[in-house]
Amino acid sequence: MNMRIAGLVSATLIACAAAATPASATPMTWDFFGLSGAAATSPGLNLGGTTQTFTQGSQSVVATSYANGGSGWTVGPLNLLAKIDGANSLANGERGLGLAKANSTDGEIAYPYGINLNLTGTGSGYATNLQIGSVQSGETWAVWGLGRSGYTQLSRGTGTGANGAIVNVTNLGTYSQLVVSDPTAPTGNSSNDIVLMSVTTATADVPEPATLGLLGLGLTGLALGLTRRRKTLIEA
């Protein structure tokens, strides 16, 4: 390989490396109550099934009602519910995705139930933030990630606020499925229930248009150089 061909190969490799550099990802927030289409009137809207697909543009998040009977998470019997409670529901966390429970109008997530989020339809397939609301003092929450070896608990905590604190859970890894639950059975007069307000995902990293152009130029130059080299060898 002569110096010209070597130079063309080097230029092509540089262009390929540049094209592999992704554009910065743009986060997308999924406000479940807003995306449900429910009217902003208490107590909310029974979504009529255990599974609901929320869509923004070409991306989607699938929410499914889950239950844990002690042997692991399975699709639960409760319908999903777009819950809202009062004029200040967004500020105090009383607005989001819950579950329609029998003999109850609060529509929140309570033990032993949860909500599974399938994020494979989003750009990145994983979450960067999960927002849980209506976390009263003493109430608990837990977030689980589904991997090849089963479910891993990613976060667990207890509320300290008196008026429905909002909790932001980060460090969620790259799990494409998450389960949000209330892990503690209620005691006494404690209702011990929570609301899934939103999840934030990142769109897929894509190469910048300029780097794609560099890749094309590099490959074209390499092809021309190899063609000329072959022609020279044939003529010789």
Secondary structure, DSSP 4 states (H G I P E B T S, - for coil): --HHHHHHHHHHHHHHHHHTSBPPP-EEEEEHHHHHT--S-TTEEE-SSSEEEEEETTEEEEEEEEEE-SS-EEE-SSEEEEEE-STTTTTTT-EEEEEE-TT-SS--EETTEEEEEE-TTSSSSSEEEEEEEEEBTT-EEEEEEEETTEEEEEEEEE--BSS-EEEEE---TT-SEEEEE--S---TT---EEEEEEEEEEPPP-B-HHHHHHHHHHHHHHHHHHHHHHHHHHH-
